[in-house]
């Protein structure tokens, strides 16, 4: 009986040894999985740290870009305002140019009218002072000159008489 018990114990012992071997394999496998998971966890933590650093950098870049965007929008608005002012000024200059053109046109028309009148007067004078009439006009002018000189002499004599009386 003891032998039977011994045999059973041996079978149980072998069974436990087999189970122990299986458990040792499982433990080894679990330890290797555990080590792999720890390594993966370390890698994930490293990656998370790098991702957080990248996220901070991108966040900062985003803030900088938003600031630059606001500044660009303000600059664009300022440029639009300047453009509007320039267009208004340009329109004023156009109006002034139009006014000056009209003024010059009126002056030119006035000048042309005066020139036409002078041309007409010149034509009239040309008909009056023709070469045939020139000697008679010169004689008439000399007669007028002589009469004016005689009148002047008479007036000077009268003036002298008045001076003596005074």
C-alpha positions as CSV (number, residue, x, y, z in Angstrom):
1,X,0.0,0.0,0.0
2,X,2.8,2.2,0.8
3,X,4.1,1.5,-2.6
4,X,0.9,2.5,-4.1
5,X,0.9,5.7,-2.1
6,X,4.5,6.2,-3.1
7,X,3.6,5.7,-6.7
8,X,0.7,8.1,-6.5
9,X,2.8,10.6,-4.8
10,X,5.4,10.2,-7.5
11,X,2.8,10.7,-10.2
12,X,1.5,13.7,-8.3
13,X,5.1,14.9,-7.9
14,X,5.8,14.5,-11.7
15,X,2.5,16.1,-12.4
16,X,3.4,19.1,-10.2
17,X,6.8,19.2,-11.7
18,X,5.3,19.3,-15.2
19,X,2.9,22.0,-14.0
20,X,5.8,23.8,-12.4
21,X,7.7,23.6,-15.7
22,X,4.6,24.9,-17.5
23,X,4.2,27.6,-14.8
24,X,7.9,28.5,-15.0
25,X,7.5,28.8,-18.8
26,X,4.4,30.9,-18.3
27,X,6.2,33.0,-15.7
28,X,9.2,33.4,-18.1
29,X,6.9,34.3,-20.9
30,X,5.0,36.7,-18.6
31,X,8.2,38.3,-17.5
32,X,9.3,38.7,-21.1
33,X,5.9,40.2,-21.9
34,X,6.2,42.3,-18.8
35,X,9.7,43.5,-19.9
36,X,8.4,44.1,-23.4
37,X,5.5,46.1,-22.0
38,X,7.8,48.1,-19.7
39,X,10.0,48.8,-22.7
40,X,7.0,49.8,-24.7
41,X,5.7,51.9,-21.8
42,X,9.1,53.7,-21.7
43,X,8.9,54.2,-25.4
44,X,5.4,55.5,-25.2
45,X,6.4,57.9,-22.3
46,X,9.3,59.1,-24.4
47,X,7.0,59.5,-27.4
48,X,4.4,61.3,-25.2
49,X,7.1,63.6,-23.9
50,X,8.3,64.4,-27.5
51,X,4.6,64.8,-28.5
52,X,4.0,67.2,-25.6
53,X,7.1,69.2,-26.6
54,X,6.0,69.2,-30.2
55,X,2.5,70.3,-29.1
56,X,4.0,73.1,-27.1
57,X,6.1,74.2,-30.0
58,X,3.1,74.0,-32.4
59,X,0.9,75.9,-29.9
60,X,3.6,78.6,-29.6
61,X,3.9,78.7,-33.4
62,X,0.1,78.9,-33.6
63,X,0.1,81.9,-31.2
64,X,2.8,83.6,-33.3
65,X,0.9,83.0,-36.5
66,X,-2.3,84.3,-35.0
67,X,-0.4,87.4,-33.8
68,X,1.1,87.8,-37.3
69,X,-2.3,87.2,-38.9
70,X,-3.9,90.0,-36.7
71,X,-1.0,92.3,-37.5
72,X,-1.5,91.5,-41.2
73,X,-5.2,92.1,-41.0
74,X,-4.5,95.4,-39.3
75,X,-1.9,96.3,-41.9
76,X,-4.3,95.3,-44.6
77,X,-7.1,97.5,-43.1
78,X,-4.6,100.4,-42.9
79,X,-3.6,99.9,-46.5
80,X,-7.2,99.8,-47.5
81,X,-7.8,103.1,-45.7
82,X,-4.8,104.6,-47.3
83,X,-6.0,103.3,-50.7
84,X,-9.4,104.9,-50.1
85,X,-7.8,108.2,-49.1
86,X,-5.5,108.0,-52.2
87,X,-8.5,107.4,-54.4
88,X,-10.4,110.3,-52.9
89,X,-7.3,112.6,-53.3
90,X,-6.9,111.3,-56.9
91,X,-10.6,112.1,-57.6
92,X,-10.1,115.6,-56.2
93,X,-7.0,116.1,-58.4
94,X,-9.0,114.8,-61.4
95,X,-11.8,117.3,-60.6
96,X,-9.2,120.1,-60.3
97,X,-7.6,119.1,-63.6
98,X,-11.0,119.1,-65.3
99,X,-11.7,122.6,-63.8
100,X,-8.3,123.8,-65.0
101,X,-8.9,122.4,-68.5
102,X,-12.3,124.1,-68.6
103,X,-10.7,127.4,-67.4
104,X,-7.9,127.1,-70.0
105,X,-10.5,126.3,-72.7
106,X,-12.5,129.4,-71.8
107,X,-9.3,131.5,-71.8
108,X,-8.3,130.0,-75.1
109,X,-11.7,130.8,-76.6
110,X,-11.5,134.3,-75.2
111,X,-8.1,134.7,-76.7
112,X,-9.3,133.3,-80.0
113,X,-12.2,135.8,-80.0
114,X,-9.8,138.7,-79.2
115,X,-7.4,137.5,-81.9
116,X,-10.3,137.4,-84.4
117,X,-11.3,140.9,-83.4
118,X,-7.7,142.1,-83.8
119,X,-7.5,140.5,-87.2
120,X,-10.8,142.2,-88.2
121,X,-9.5,145.5,-86.9
122,X,-6.3,145.0,-88.8
123,X,-8.2,144.2,-92.0
124,X,-10.3,147.4,-91.4
125,X,-7.1,149.4,-90.9
126,X,-5.6,147.9,-94.0
127,X,-8.5,149.1,-96.1
128,X,-8.2,152.6,-94.5
129,X,-4.4,152.9,-94.8
130,X,-3.8,151.7,-98.3
131,X,-0.6,152.7,-100.1
132,X,-2.6,155.0,-102.3
133,X,-4.1,156.8,-99.4
134,X,-0.9,157.0,-97.4
135,X,0.4,160.3,-98.8
136,X,-2.9,162.1,-98.1
137,X,-2.9,160.6,-94.6
138,X,0.7,161.8,-94.0
139,X,-0.3,165.3,-95.3
140,X,-3.4,165.3,-93.0
141,X,-1.3,164.2,-90.0
142,X,1.3,167.0,-90.8
143,X,-1.5,169.6,-91.0
144,X,-2.9,168.4,-87.7
145,X,0.6,168.6,-86.2
146,X,1.1,172.1,-87.4
147,X,-2.3,173.2,-86.1
148,X,-1.4,171.6,-82.7
149,X,1.9,173.4,-82.6
150,X,0.2,176.7,-83.4
151,X,-2.3,176.1,-80.7
152,X,0.5,175.3,-78.3
153,X,2.4,178.5,-79.2
154,X,-0.8,180.5,-78.7
155,X,-1.5,178.8,-75.3
156,X,2.1,179.4,-74.2
157,X,1.8,183.1,-75.1
158,X,-1.5,183.4,-73.2
159,X,0.1,181.7,-70.2
160,X,3.0,184.1,-70.3
161,X,0.6,187.0,-70.4
162,X,-1.3,185.6,-67.4
163,X,2.0,185.2,-65.6
164,X,2.9,188.8,-66.2
165,X,-0.5,190.0,-65.0
166,X,-0.2,188.0,-61.9
